[in-house]
């Protein structure tokens, strides 16, 4: 099925390093780098949802912001809708017609002094070049699509609940009818009951508008519910990639196994079936350990793990794992 669908997004050895000066001298030329995203290669298919999951600080949001060119890549390539967008010649206005982002916290992503109608409408004027009547119609349709009443156009964000604010953020993202929407922890700032409403809304919008989603989340349950594919990140690298259903049923990387095992499960008969404990701390992004970055915390690590960086290898059709001893988790 996947091979019959065109890719909407491909990254090739995409990296983002942030320079850090050593010492107290602000004019010092001695620099090290935070390797927030380190040679990430993956493919996303049209009409699907890929969840990028991992612990806080693993590079998920930086990956999303780099793909969206909100921060400039250090190395590598991003091909969106068949065209490279990191060559410096990309028309950002055209790009953002087709690529939109919903940020984690609607409190900070919505201007408290701008009414909802203008929040949704201004991007349409700037990106699409539409007139007032076209913009007004689009705003009305976008509000209706996310389940908000028409009178919301005259409200300020401070007059809305947290769930309503996130609906406005989603309405703003879908109003240009983009091909890809990046969702950065879209429910983490919301109550549990509101989270369920937003997740159902996202699924319905995907069906109605034929959207592709990239979901950034640390919540395994949200990733399982919303996504078709899953990419597991650890310390700036993708360590496992494949169909969400397959990864949830049979994770193969030791980190993925531990990550899924740590997620709360309602069914007591299914709890703690995966007994892998993550010991130690997340490695420094400035001075990562040699070889596999997970080796100091991995129960299967041997000498080769401290010397060689494992490459993603196919363990079953479409299921890729970066581990020297992946046969031990079979």
Residue pairs with C-beta under 8 A, 6 or more apart in sequence:
2 45
2 318
5 45
5 46
5 47
5 48
6 45
6 46
6 82
7 43
7 44
7 45
7 46
7 79
8 44
8 45
8 46
8 47
8 80
8 81
8 179
8 180
8 212
9 43
9 44
9 67
9 78
9 79
9 80
9 81
9 180
9 212
9 214
10 42
10 43
10 44
10 78
10 79
11 40
11 41
11 42
11 67
11 76
11 77
11 78
11 79
12 41
12 76
12 77
12 78
12 79
13 39
13 40
13 41
13 75
13 76
13 77
14 37
14 39
14 40
14 41
14 63
14 66
14 67
14 73
14 75
14 76
14 77
14 78
15 35
15 37
15 38
15 39
15 40
15 73
15 74
15 75
15 76
16 36
16 37
16 59
16 62
16 63
16 66
16 71
16 73
16 74
17 33
17 34
17 35
17 36
17 74
18 33
18 34
18 36
19 31
19 32
19 33
20 31
20 32
20 33
20 34
20 286
21 28
21 30
21 31
22 28
22 30
22 31
22 32
23 30
32 286
32 287
33 286
34 285
34 286
35 235
35 236
35 285
35 286
35 288
36 59
36 62
36 236
36 285
37 59
37 62
37 63
37 66
37 236
38 59
38 235
38 236
38 237
39 75
39 76
39 237
40 63
40 76
40 233
40 236
40 237
40 238
41 76
41 238
41 312
42 50
42 231
42 238
42 241
44 50
44 180
44 212
44 214
44 229
45 212
45 228
45 229
46 179
46 212
47 206
47 210
47 211
47 212
48 212
48 213
48 228
48 229
49 206
49 212
49 213
49 214
49 215
49 226
49 227
49 228
49 229
50 213
50 214
50 215
50 227
50 228
50 229
50 230
50 231
51 215
51 216
51 217
51 222
51 223
51 226
51 227
51 229
51 230
51 231
51 244
52 60
52 63
52 64
52 214
52 215
52 216
52 217
52 231
52 233
53 60
53 217
53 218
53 219
53 220
53 223
53 230
53 231
53 232
53 233
53 259
54 60
54 218
54 232
54 233
54 234
54 259
55 218
55 234
55 259
55 282
56 218
57 282
57 285
58 233
58 234
58 235
58 236
58 282
59 233
59 235
59 236
59 285
60 216
60 217
60 218
60 233
61 104
61 184
61 185
61 216
62 71
63 216
63 233
64 101
64 182
64 184
64 214
64 216
65 71
66 72
66 73
66 78
67 78
67 80
67 182
67 214
68 99
68 101
68 182
69 78
69 85
69 86
69 90
69 92
69 95
70 101
72 86
73 86
76 86
77 84
77 86
78 84
78 85
78 86
79 85
80 95
80 98
80 99
80 180
81 98
81 179
81 180
85 95
93 126
93 127
96 123
96 127
96 176
96 178
97 127
97 128
97 176
97 178
98 176
98 178
98 179
98 180
99 178
99 179
99 180
99 181
99 182
100 172
100 173
100 174
100 176
100 178
100 180
100 181
100 182
101 173
101 181
101 182
101 183
101 184
102 109
102 166
102 169
102 170
102 173
102 181
102 182
102 183
102 184
102 186
103 109
103 169
103 184
104 184
104 185
104 186
104 188
104 189
105 189
106 157
106 162
106 165
106 166
106 168
106 169
106 189
107 157
107 162
107 165
107 189
109 169
110 119
110 157
110 165
110 168
110 169
111 119
111 157
112 156
112 157
112 158
113 156
114 122
114 156
114 157
115 153
115 154
115 155
115 156
116 143
116 148
116 152
116 153
116 154
116 155
116 156
116 157
116 160
116 168
117 136
117 139
117 152
117 153
117 154
119 157
119 168
119 172
120 138
120 139
120 142
120 143
120 168
120 171
120 172
120 175
121 135
121 136
121 138
121 139
121 175
123 172
123 175
123 176
124 130
124 134
124 135
124 138
124 139
124 175
124 176
125 135
127 176
128 134
128 176
130 138
138 175
139 153
139 171
139 175
140 150
140 153
142 171
142 172
142 174
142 175
143 149
143 150
143 152
143 153
143 171
144 150
145 171
145 174
145 205
145 208
145 209
146 167
146 168
146 170
146 171
146 174
146 201
146 205
147 167
147 201
148 164
148 167
148 168
148 171
152 160
152 164
152 168
157 165
157 168
160 168
161 194
162 189
162 190
162 191
162 194
163 190
163 191
163 194
163 197
163 198
166 186
166 187
166 189
166 190
166 194
166 198
167 198
167 201
170 186
170 198
170 201
170 202
170 205
173 181
174 181
174 205
174 209
174 211
177 209
178 211
179 211
179 212
180 211
180 212
180 213
180 214
181 211
181 212
181 213
181 214
182 213
182 214
182 216
183 202
183 213
183 214
183 215
183 216
183 217
184 216
185 216
185 217
185 218
186 198
186 202
186 215
187 194
187 195
187 198
187 199
187 219
187 222
188 217
188 218
188 219
190 198
195 222
199 222
199 225
199 226
202 213
202 226
203 226
205 211
206 213
213 226
213 227
215 222
215 223
215 226
215 227
217 223
219 263
220 248
220 259
220 260
220 263
221 263
221 264
223 230
223 244
224 244
224 248
227 244
228 243
228 244
229 241
229 242
229 243
229 244
230 240
230 241
230 242
230 243
230 244
230 247
230 248
231 238
231 240
231 241
232 238
232 239
232 240
232 241
232 247
232 253
232 255
232 256
232 259
233 239
234 255
234 293
234 294
235 282
235 283
235 285
235 288
235 293
235 294
236 285
236 293
237 293
237 322
238 312
238 322
239 253
239 255
239 256
239 294
239 321
239 322
239 323
240 247
240 251
240 252
240 253
240 255
240 256
240 319
240 320
240 321
240 322
241 312
241 319
241 320
242 316
242 318
242 319
242 320
243 318
243 319
246 316
246 318
246 319
247 256
247 319
248 260
251 257
251 259
251 260
251 274
251 329
252 315
252 319
252 321
252 323
252 326
252 329
252 330
253 321
253 322
253 323
253 326
253 329
254 276
254 294
254 298
254 299
254 300
254 323
254 329
255 278
255 294
255 297
255 298
257 274
257 276
257 329
258 274
258 276
258 277
258 278
260 274
261 272
261 273
261 274
261 275
261 276
262 278
265 271
276 299
277 299
278 297
279 297
280 296
280 297
283 289
283 293
283 296
289 295
289 296
289 306
290 306
290 307
291 304
291 305
291 306
291 307
291 308
291 309
292 298
292 301
292 305
292 306
292 308
292 309
292 310
292 322
292 323
292 324
294 301
295 301
295 305
295 306
298 305
300 323
300 325
300 328
300 329
302 324
302 325
304 324
305 324
305 325
308 324
310 322
310 323
310 324
311 322
312 320
312 321
312 322
313 320
313 321
313 322
313 326
314 320
315 321
315 326
315 330
323 329
